[in-house]
Amino acid sequence: MNDKGRETRRIVSVIGTSTATPELYQLARETGRLLAERGCVVVCGGRGGVMEGVCLGVREGGGLSIGLLPGSRDARGEANPYVDLPLATGLGEVRNVAVVSAGCAVISIGGAYGTLSELGFAMRQGKRVVGLDTWRIRDEKDQPAAMLEAHTPLEAVELALEELEGTR
């Protein structure tokens, strides 16, 4: 509980492809379950693929998922069936900034160009970014970008939360 009597939980953003392979879907599902079991709220884009997999995992882990959807109407109809709280933003792809801004850390799983944009926004904001079978990015000096690489969902969750333990 915080000093005002309200419980606060860490929020982790999970980003990734909307057209996930079965393998990426399962990585997302396991990541969501592990985050929920650690008491995290998960924010994502709320649609299919990795976003659906992570929301299913969050549900299985007893957690809460928030989907920031691009449209301005009928958020429930636009969301995948496992999003607990679908929010219509009316922002289109600009919602990518909101998705990564909401989390204290970002986990990226797979991904196409939308995910690449989210990675850029997250790194520009100085977020802790963990990649799981996702883009490998180099900076303007041709050096690997400041992104941690994980090989399993458990490692991704541990890396994302490593510096956040004890914080809310």
N, CA, C and O of each residue as an XYZ file, in Angstrom:
672
protein
N       0.840     -1.187      0.000
C       0.000      0.000      0.000
C       0.884      1.249      0.000
O       1.937      1.284      0.636
N       0.439      2.253     -0.715
C       1.180      3.501     -0.677
C       0.665      4.354      0.474
O      -0.205      3.922      1.231
N       1.198      5.561      0.607
C       0.847      6.391      1.751
C      -0.599      6.893      1.720
O      -1.066      7.441      2.718
N      -1.305      6.728      0.635
C      -2.705      7.147      0.564
C      -3.642      5.950      0.716
O      -4.851      6.084      0.532
N      -3.096      4.790      1.049
C      -3.916      3.621      1.277
C      -4.300      2.854      0.027
O      -5.058      1.887      0.101
N      -3.785      3.273     -1.119
C      -4.084      2.570     -2.361
C      -2.933      1.648     -2.715
O      -1.764      2.014     -2.601
N      -3.284      0.448     -3.145
C      -2.259     -0.480     -3.597
C      -1.733     -0.023     -4.951
O      -2.507      0.351     -5.832
N      -0.421     -0.056     -5.112
C       0.178      0.247     -6.410
C       1.007     -0.949     -6.832
O       1.684     -1.570     -6.013
N       0.949     -1.264     -8.101
C       1.702     -2.392     -8.629
C       2.581     -1.916     -9.770
O       2.281     -0.927    -10.439
N       3.662     -2.633     -9.978
C       4.531     -2.319    -11.112
C       3.776     -2.595    -12.405
O       3.003     -3.548    -12.506
N       4.017     -1.751    -13.373
C       3.421     -1.916    -14.701
C       4.547     -2.247    -15.666
O       5.559     -1.548    -15.714
N       4.370     -3.310    -16.431
C       5.339     -3.702    -17.448
C       4.641     -3.694    -18.798
O       3.564     -4.270    -18.954
N       5.253     -3.045    -19.762
C       4.732     -3.028    -21.124
C       5.298     -4.221    -21.874
O       6.494     -4.503    -21.790
N       4.445     -4.918    -22.604
C       4.891     -6.008    -23.464
C       4.486     -5.662    -24.885
O       3.318     -5.395    -25.170
N       5.474     -5.670    -25.773
C       5.247     -5.311    -27.163
C       5.650     -6.482    -28.055
O       6.428     -7.344    -27.646
N       5.118     -6.508    -29.267
C       5.497     -7.572    -30.186
C       4.561     -7.660    -31.372
O       3.614     -6.885    -31.509
N       4.848     -8.607    -32.208
C       4.143     -8.762    -33.477
C       2.668     -9.106    -33.297
O       2.286     -9.831    -32.379
N       1.858     -8.572    -34.189
C       0.430     -8.897    -34.171
C       0.144    -10.175    -34.962
O      -0.988    -10.657    -34.972
N       1.151    -10.715    -35.614
C       1.002    -11.960    -36.388
C       2.018    -12.980    -35.887
O       2.911    -13.394    -36.627
N       1.878    -13.372    -34.657
C       2.857    -14.243    -33.999
C       2.802    -15.678    -34.516
O       1.732    -16.213    -34.807
N       3.969    -16.278    -34.621
C       4.048    -17.717    -34.857
C       3.566    -18.424    -33.590
O       3.493    -17.794    -32.535
N       3.238    -19.703    -33.663
C       2.867    -20.420    -32.444
C       3.963    -20.343    -31.370
O       3.661    -20.281    -30.178
N       5.210    -20.347    -31.787
C       6.321    -20.276    -30.815
C       6.350    -18.922    -30.113
O       6.506    -18.863    -28.894
N       6.202    -17.828    -30.873
C       6.187    -16.507    -30.253
C       4.963    -16.324    -29.361
O       5.051    -15.701    -28.302
N       3.830    -16.859    -29.782
C       2.611    -16.790    -28.981
C       2.842    -17.456    -27.624
O       2.442    -16.919    -26.591
N       3.481    -18.615    -27.627
C       3.735    -19.318    -26.371
C       4.748    -18.576    -25.502
O       4.615    -18.564    -24.278
N       5.765    -17.952    -26.120
C       6.703    -17.132    -25.349
C       5.952    -15.987    -24.670
O       6.189    -15.688    -23.500
N       5.049    -15.351    -25.409
C       4.266    -14.247    -24.854
C       3.351    -14.729    -23.739
O       3.241    -14.085    -22.696
N       2.701    -15.854    -23.958
C       1.783    -16.405    -22.955
C       2.514    -16.700    -21.645
O       2.033    -16.348    -20.568
N       3.661    -17.336    -21.741
C       4.443    -17.657    -20.540
C       4.958    -16.389    -19.868
O       4.976    -16.303    -18.640
N       5.375    -15.407    -20.661
C       5.835    -14.132    -20.102
C       4.708    -13.450    -19.340
O       4.922    -12.941    -18.239
N       3.518    -13.434    -19.910
C       2.371    -12.834    -19.237
C       2.042    -13.518    -17.928
O       1.774    -12.860    -16.923
N       2.063    -14.848    -17.941
C       1.769    -15.601    -16.712
C       2.788    -15.277    -15.623
O       2.422    -15.051    -14.470
N       4.053    -15.257    -15.989
C       5.112    -14.971    -15.007
C       4.999    -13.547    -14.457
O       5.190    -13.328    -13.261
N       4.696    -12.597    -15.311
C       4.526    -11.218    -14.838
C       3.352    -11.122    -13.870
O       3.453    -10.469    -12.831
N       2.243    -11.769    -14.206
C       1.072    -11.752    -13.322
C       1.395    -12.376    -11.977
O       1.001    -11.856    -10.934
N       2.110    -13.491    -12.001
C       2.467    -14.165    -10.749
C       3.381    -13.312     -9.879
O       3.442    -13.510     -8.665
N       4.087    -12.371    -10.484
C       4.943    -11.452     -9.733
C       4.209    -10.178     -9.344
O       4.815     -9.244     -8.818
N       2.907    -10.139     -9.600
C       2.099     -8.999     -9.179
C       2.141     -7.801    -10.103
O       1.751     -6.702     -9.708
N       2.603     -7.990    -11.315
C       2.691     -6.876    -12.266
C       1.398     -6.710    -13.054
O       0.693     -7.681    -13.327
N       1.102     -5.481    -13.410
C       0.053     -5.169    -14.369
C       0.743     -5.114    -15.727
O       1.827     -4.542    -15.847
N       0.132     -5.697    -16.745
C       0.721     -5.715    -18.078
C      -0.066     -4.797    -19.000
O      -1.292     -4.875    -19.076
N       0.655     -3.928    -19.698
C       0.072     -3.048    -20.711
C       0.590     -3.501    -22.063
O       1.777     -3.783    -22.223
N      -0.312     -3.568    -23.037
C       0.079     -3.932    -24.397
C      -0.842     -3.207    -25.367
O      -1.675     -2.398    -24.959
N      -0.688     -3.501    -26.651
C      -1.517     -2.878    -27.676
C      -2.907     -3.457    -27.793
O      -3.740     -2.920    -28.523
N      -3.176     -4.559    -27.077
C      -4.524     -5.090    -26.945
C      -5.096     -5.889    -28.091
O      -6.253     -6.306    -28.032
N      -4.325     -6.113    -29.125
C      -4.876     -6.831    -30.272
C      -4.381     -8.270    -30.312
O      -4.263     -8.904    -29.263
N      -4.087     -8.803    -31.498
C      -3.739    -10.212    -31.647
C      -2.260    -10.508    -31.520
O      -1.468     -9.648    -31.135
N      -1.899    -11.733    -31.848
C      -0.505    -12.160    -31.844
C       0.099    -12.171    -30.456
O      -0.473    -12.736    -29.524
N       1.258    -11.545    -30.321
C       1.951    -11.477    -29.033
C       1.056    -10.825    -27.987
O       1.050    -11.241    -26.829
N       0.302     -9.808    -28.387
C      -0.563     -9.097    -27.439
C      -1.632    -10.035    -26.877
O      -1.928     -9.995    -25.683
N      -2.202    -10.865    -27.722
C      -3.189    -11.838    -27.256
C      -2.535    -12.882    -26.359
O      -3.072    -13.231    -25.308
N      -1.376    -13.376    -26.777
C      -0.683    -14.388    -25.973
C      -0.335    -13.884    -24.586
O      -0.518    -14.600    -23.602
N       0.167    -12.656    -24.496
C       0.545    -12.129    -23.186
C      -0.695    -11.927    -22.313
O      -0.654    -12.190    -21.111
N      -1.791    -11.463    -22.905
C      -3.015    -11.267    -22.124
C      -3.583    -12.594    -21.626
O      -4.077    -12.672    -20.501
N      -3.518    -13.631    -22.450
C      -3.956    -14.958    -22.007
C      -3.102    -15.421    -20.829
O      -3.630    -15.931    -19.841
N      -1.792    -15.245    -20.931
C      -0.913    -15.630    -19.834
C      -1.187    -14.852    -18.559
O      -1.159    -15.414    -17.464
N      -1.449    -13.566    -18.699
C      -1.782    -12.737    -17.534
C      -3.044    -13.275    -16.872
O      -3.113    -13.386    -15.648
N      -4.039    -13.606    -17.685
C      -5.290    -14.148    -17.135
C      -5.012    -15.458    -16.402
O      -5.505    -15.665    -15.293
N      -4.235    -16.332    -17.007
C      -3.910    -17.618    -16.385
C      -3.139    -17.437    -15.082
O      -3.247    -18.259    -14.172
N      -2.358    -16.357    -14.994
C      -1.589    -16.082    -13.783
C      -2.346    -15.270    -12.751
O      -1.799    -14.941    -11.698
N      -3.605    -14.942    -13.041
C      -4.426    -14.202    -12.078
C      -4.128    -12.718    -12.025
O      -4.389    -12.073    -11.009
N      -3.584    -12.161    -13.107
C      -3.209    -10.752    -13.112
C      -4.181     -9.874    -13.864
O      -5.306    -10.279    -14.157
N      -3.738     -8.670    -14.175
C      -4.534     -7.673    -14.858
C      -3.804     -7.207    -16.104
O      -2.631     -6.840    -16.042
N      -4.502     -7.222    -17.249
C      -3.929     -6.712    -18.499
C      -4.734     -5.520    -18.977
O      -5.957     -5.475    -18.850
N      -4.012     -4.553    -19.532
C      -4.608     -3.355    -20.096
C      -4.209     -3.294    -21.560
O      -3.027     -3.390    -21.890
N      -5.185     -3.134    -22.430
C      -4.918     -3.021    -23.858
C      -5.200     -1.616    -24.340
O      -6.339     -1.154    -24.280
N      -4.156     -0.920    -24.825
C      -4.320      0.418    -25.389
C      -4.537      0.264    -26.892
O      -3.601      0.021    -27.653
N      -5.781      0.410    -27.293
C      -6.189      0.117    -28.665
C      -6.110      1.353    -29.553
O      -6.283      2.473    -29.072
N      -5.850      1.158    -30.851
C      -5.674      2.302    -31.738
C      -6.961      3.041    -32.092
O      -6.922      4.244    -32.354
N      -8.099      2.350    -32.106
C      -9.360      2.957    -32.525
C      -9.982      3.836    -31.464
O      -9.504      3.919    -30.333
N     -11.065      4.491    -31.860
C     -11.731      5.399    -30.923
C     -13.093      4.893    -30.464
O     -13.739      5.521    -29.626
N     -13.534      3.752    -31.013
C     -14.845      3.224    -30.638
C     -14.781      1.733    -30.397
O     -13.872      1.049    -30.868
N     -15.745      1.245    -29.666
C     -15.927     -0.193    -29.458
C     -14.630     -0.897    -29.079
O     -14.200     -1.840    -29.742
N     -14.022     -0.425    -28.010
C     -12.749     -1.005    -27.580
C     -12.866     -2.504    -27.345
O     -11.954     -3.250    -27.701
N     -13.952     -2.958    -26.761
C     -14.107     -4.385    -26.469
C     -14.107     -5.195    -27.759
O     -13.536     -6.284    -27.803
N     -14.746     -4.673    -28.819
C     -14.795     -5.377    -30.091
C     -13.462     -5.397    -30.819
O     -13.207     -6.297    -31.620
N     -12.625     -4.434    -30.556
C     -11.317     -4.340    -31.199
C     -10.253     -5.139    -30.456
O      -9.228     -5.503    -31.033
N     -10.492     -5.411    -29.184
C      -9.500     -6.069    -28.331
C      -9.515     -7.582    -28.508
O     -10.507     -8.166    -28.943
N      -8.393     -8.199    -28.161
C      -8.374     -9.661    -28.125
C      -9.245    -10.112    -26.945
O      -9.515     -9.316    -26.046
N      -9.685    -11.371    -26.935
C     -10.652    -11.798    -25.915
C     -10.097    -11.894    -24.493
O     -10.861    -12.134    -23.558
N      -8.810    -11.716    -24.312
C      -8.220    -11.879    -22.980
C      -7.821    -10.570    -22.315
O      -7.354    -10.583    -21.176
N      -7.992     -9.444    -22.992
C      -7.681     -8.148    -22.387
C      -8.693     -7.887    -21.276
O      -9.901     -7.982    -21.492
N      -8.197     -7.560    -20.093
C      -9.103     -7.258    -18.980
C      -9.681     -5.859    -19.079
O     -10.866     -5.653    -18.818
N      -8.859     -4.907    -19.453
C      -9.296     -3.518    -19.515
C      -8.903     -2.926    -20.876
O      -7.793     -2.416    -21.032
N      -9.811     -2.992    -21.860
C      -9.511     -2.421    -23.171
C      -9.809     -0.921    -23.174
O     -10.896     -0.495    -22.783
N      -8.844     -0.135    -23.613
C      -9.025      1.311    -23.662
C      -8.845      1.798    -25.089
O      -7.765      1.654    -25.662
N      -9.878      2.364    -25.660
C      -9.797      2.943    -27.002
C      -9.103      4.292    -26.891
O      -9.558      5.168    -26.154
N      -8.002      4.464    -27.619
C      -7.231      5.706    -27.528
C      -7.555      6.696    -28.627
O      -7.382      7.900    -28.440
N      -8.029      6.210    -29.788
C      -8.248      7.090    -30.920
C      -6.954      7.617    -31.516
O      -6.972      8.573    -32.292
N      -5.837      7.006    -31.162
C      -4.525      7.511    -31.567
C      -3.897      6.765    -32.740
O      -2.835      7.165    -33.216
N      -4.519      5.699    -33.213
C      -3.890      4.915    -34.270
C      -2.545      4.368    -33.794
O      -2.400      3.968    -32.639
N      -1.579      4.358    -34.687
C      -0.259      3.824    -34.327
C       0.494      4.704    -33.338
O       1.463      4.253    -32.727
N       0.067      5.944    -33.172
C       0.702      6.825    -32.198
C       0.545      6.261    -30.788
O       1.283      6.641    -29.879
N      -0.415      5.357    -30.605
C      -0.593      4.734    -29.295
C       0.659      3.971    -28.868
O       0.834      3.690    -27.682
N       1.534      3.634    -29.819
C       2.768      2.935    -29.483
C       3.563      3.685    -28.418
O       4.181      3.069    -27.550
N       3.546      5.011    -28.488
C       4.239      5.816    -27.482
C       3.593      5.596    -26.118
O       4.292      5.435    -25.118
N       2.271      5.589    -26.073
C       1.562      5.392    -24.802
C       1.818      4.007    -24.237
O       1.979      3.858    -23.026
N       1.859      2.996    -25.086
C       2.088      1.624    -24.610
C       3.424      1.535    -23.889
O       3.485      1.017    -22.774
N       4.492      2.025    -24.498
C       5.804      1.902    -23.842
C       5.978      2.897    -22.707
O       6.716      2.633    -21.758
N       5.307      4.037    -22.795
C       5.412      5.033    -21.721
C       4.765      4.548    -20.433
O       5.189      4.933    -19.343
N       3.743      3.709    -20.548
C       2.997      3.255    -19.375
C       3.816      2.354    -18.461
O       3.582      2.335    -17.252
N       4.757      1.617    -19.003
C       5.493      0.639    -18.204
C       6.759      1.184    -17.580
O       7.374      2.118    -18.095
N       7.138      0.586    -16.460
C       8.432      0.924    -15.868
C       9.537      0.114    -16.536
O      10.720      0.407    -16.359
N       9.155     -0.898    -17.298
C      10.067     -1.693    -18.115
C       9.288     -2.182    -19.323
O       8.057     -2.196    -19.318
N      10.021     -2.587    -20.368
C       9.406     -3.041    -21.612
C      10.018     -4.374    -22.008
O      11.239     -4.529    -22.016
N       9.162     -5.339    -22.337
C       9.616     -6.619    -22.876
C       9.115     -6.708    -24.308
O       7.922     -6.551    -24.567
N      10.033     -6.963    -25.239
C       9.698     -7.073    -26.653
C       9.825     -8.526    -27.093
O      10.849     -9.167    -26.858
N       8.770     -9.043    -27.736
C       8.750    -10.434    -28.201
C       8.430    -10.429    -29.692
O       7.347    -10.008    -30.097
N       9.370    -10.895    -30.504
C       9.163    -10.877    -31.946
C       9.006     -9.447    -32.421
O       9.561     -8.528    -31.817
N       8.257     -9.246    -33.493
C       7.920     -7.892    -33.877
C       8.208     -7.535    -35.308
O       9.128     -8.054    -35.940
N       7.386     -6.625    -35.800
C       7.559     -6.043    -37.124
C       7.881     -4.556    -36.919
O       8.441     -4.179    -35.890
N       7.530     -3.720    -37.892
C       7.921     -2.314    -37.815
C       7.239     -1.549    -36.688
O       7.832     -0.623    -36.135
N       6.016     -1.910    -36.335
C       5.369     -1.254    -35.199
C       6.145     -1.501    -33.915
O       6.315     -0.598    -33.095
N       6.611     -2.728    -33.749
C       7.424     -3.064    -32.576
C       8.744     -2.303    -32.603
O       9.222     -1.833    -31.571
N       9.321     -2.188    -33.782
C      10.573     -1.440    -33.917
C      10.389      0.007    -33.470
O      11.253      0.572    -32.800
N       9.256      0.602    -33.845
C       9.004      1.983    -33.412
C       8.862      2.045    -31.887
O       9.369      2.970    -31.252
N       8.181      1.075    -31.310
C       8.023      1.050    -29.856
C       9.373      0.905    -29.155
O       9.617      1.530    -28.123
N      10.237      0.080    -29.720
C      11.582     -0.070    -29.142
C      12.319      1.266    -29.161
O      12.958      1.647    -28.180
N      12.226      1.964    -30.272
C      12.876      3.275    -30.356
C      12.342      4.252    -29.323
O      13.113      4.946    -28.661
N      11.008      4.307    -29.182
C      10.412      5.198    -28.181
C      10.851      4.807    -26.774
O      11.185      5.672    -25.964
N      10.851      3.521    -26.484
C      11.231      3.058    -25.142
C      12.677      3.409    -24.823
O      12.978      3.879    -23.726
N      13.569      3.182    -25.778
C      14.979      3.490    -25.534
C      15.203      4.988    -25.422
O      16.016      5.433    -24.612
N      14.503      5.761    -26.212
C      14.623      7.218    -26.127
C      14.176      7.714    -24.747
O      14.715      8.691    -24.227
N      13.186      7.030    -24.163
C      12.695      7.406    -22.836
C      13.566      6.853    -21.707
O      13.315      7.138    -20.536
N      14.577      6.071    -22.048
C      15.460      5.508    -21.026
C      14.851      4.344    -20.272
O      15.271      4.043    -19.155
N      13.864      3.684    -20.866
C      13.221      2.535    -20.221
C      14.175      1.339    -20.207
O      15.053      1.224    -21.061
N      13.995      0.476    -19.253
C      14.684     -0.816    -19.243
C      13.985     -1.671    -20.294
O      12.791     -1.944    -20.170
N      14.707     -2.095    -21.321
C      14.136     -2.839    -22.433
C      14.787     -4.213    -22.506
O      16.010     -4.348    -22.511
N      13.932     -5.223    -22.561
C      14.388     -6.610    -22.662
C      13.828     -7.211    -23.934
O      12.628     -7.129    -24.193
N      14.697     -7.816    -24.728
C      14.281     -8.447    -25.963
C      14.257     -9.957    -25.837
O      15.180    -10.559    -25.289
N      13.201    -10.565    -26.345
C      13.054    -12.020    -26.370
C      12.700    -12.401    -27.800
O      11.559    -12.232    -28.232
N      13.680    -12.913    -28.527
C      13.487    -13.289    -29.933
C      12.901    -12.123    -30.728
O      11.882    -12.262    -31.405
N      13.570    -10.966    -30.630
C      13.078     -9.742    -31.252
C      14.185     -9.059    -32.030
O      15.240     -9.645    -32.275
N      13.940     -7.818    -32.418
C      14.904     -7.021    -33.158
C      16.238     -6.920    -32.418
O      16.287     -6.897    -31.188
N      17.297     -6.861    -33.185
C      18.621     -6.505    -32.649
C      18.953     -5.156    -33.268
O      19.046     -5.025    -34.489
N      19.126     -4.175    -32.430
C      19.247     -2.796    -32.897
C      20.656     -2.270    -32.619
O      21.267     -2.576    -31.595
N      21.149     -1.467    -33.566
C      22.436     -0.812    -33.411
C      22.196      0.698    -33.388
O      21.290      1.197    -34.055
N      23.006      1.417    -32.622
C      22.833      2.866    -32.532
C      23.561      3.576    -33.679
O      24.110      2.939    -34.577
N      23.549      4.903    -33.623
C      24.141      5.696    -34.698
C      25.655      5.527    -34.814
O      26.241      5.882    -35.837
N      26.289      4.988    -33.775
C      27.733      4.705    -33.816
C      28.007      3.246    -34.150
O      29.127      2.759    -33.990
N      26.966      2.553    -34.619
C      27.024      1.140    -35.009
C      27.369      0.226    -33.828
O      27.999     -0.819    -33.992
N      26.942      0.644    -32.651
C      27.114     -0.163    -31.444
C      25.771     -0.790    -31.083
O      24.723     -0.212    -31.372
N      25.789     -1.964    -30.457
C      24.505     -2.553    -30.024
C      23.760     -1.582    -29.104
O      24.347     -0.986    -28.201
N      22.477     -1.440    -29.352
C      21.648     -0.548    -28.536
C      21.526     -1.093    -27.121
O      21.751     -2.277    -26.869
N      21.167     -0.209    -26.212
C      21.034     -0.568    -24.792
C      19.767     -1.375    -24.568
O      18.785     -0.879    -24.016
N      19.804     -2.623    -25.003
C      18.666     -3.517    -24.829
C      19.202     -4.840    -24.304
O      20.153     -5.394    -24.856
N      18.602     -5.340    -23.251
C      19.018     -6.609    -22.675
C      18.417     -7.749    -23.475
O      17.278     -7.652    -23.932
N      19.157     -8.814    -23.648
C      18.672     -9.956    -24.416
C      18.362    -11.121    -23.480
O      19.180    -11.504    -22.644
N      17.173    -11.669    -23.641
C      16.742    -12.829    -22.857
C      16.548    -14.008    -23.808
O      16.286    -13.833    -24.998
N      16.684    -15.204    -23.255
C      16.518    -16.413    -24.057
C      15.282    -17.213    -23.671
O      14.878    -18.127    -24.390
N      14.678    -16.866    -22.528
C      13.472    -17.546    -22.060
C      12.533    -16.505    -21.449
O      12.973    -15.418    -21.074
N      11.254    -16.830    -21.349
C      10.338    -15.905    -20.670
C      10.761    -15.610    -19.226
O      10.667    -14.466    -18.781
N      11.215    -16.608    -18.507
C      11.648    -16.377    -17.128
C      12.802    -15.387    -17.074
O      12.806    -14.480    -16.242
N      13.771    -15.555    -17.948
C      14.896    -14.630    -17.992
C      14.425    -13.224    -18.369
O      14.915    -12.242    -17.812
N      13.488    -13.117    -19.303
C      12.966    -11.809    -19.703
C      12.315    -11.095    -18.521
O      12.560     -9.911    -18.294
N      11.491    -11.814    -17.775
C      10.814    -11.230    -16.618
C      11.827    -10.842    -15.545
O      11.742     -9.754    -14.974
N      12.769    -11.712    -15.273
C      13.783    -11.398    -14.257
C      14.599    -10.172    -14.640
O      14.852     -9.310    -13.798
N      15.013    -10.084    -15.898
C      15.781     -8.924    -16.350
C      14.941     -7.649    -16.287
O      15.435     -6.599    -15.876
N      13.686     -7.736    -16.688
C      12.816     -6.563    -16.665
C      12.622     -6.043    -15.248
O      12.598     -4.832    -15.024
N      12.486     -6.949    -14.300
C      12.178     -6.549    -12.922
C      13.399     -6.372    -12.038
O      13.285     -5.871    -10.919
N      14.560     -6.774    -12.519
C      15.794     -6.789    -11.726
C      16.043     -5.498    -10.966
O      16.275     -5.538     -9.757
N      16.002     -4.370    -11.629
C      16.282     -3.096    -10.967
C      15.042     -2.487    -10.335
O      15.112     -1.434     -9.701
N      13.910     -3.150    -10.509
C      12.659     -2.589    -10.019
C      12.202     -3.220     -8.708
O      11.259     -2.729     -8.087
N      12.849     -4.293     -8.278
C      12.431     -4.954     -7.045
C      12.410     -3.950     -5.911
O      13.349     -3.172     -5.739
N      11.363     -3.971     -5.155
C      11.224     -3.044     -4.045
C      10.608     -1.719     -4.447
O      10.282     -0.902     -3.586
N      10.441     -1.492     -5.761
C       9.816     -0.233     -6.210
C       8.385     -0.519     -6.607
O       8.046     -1.653     -6.944
N       7.578      0.455     -6.571
C       6.176      0.327     -6.977
C       5.831      1.459     -7.888
O       4.695      1.552     -8.353
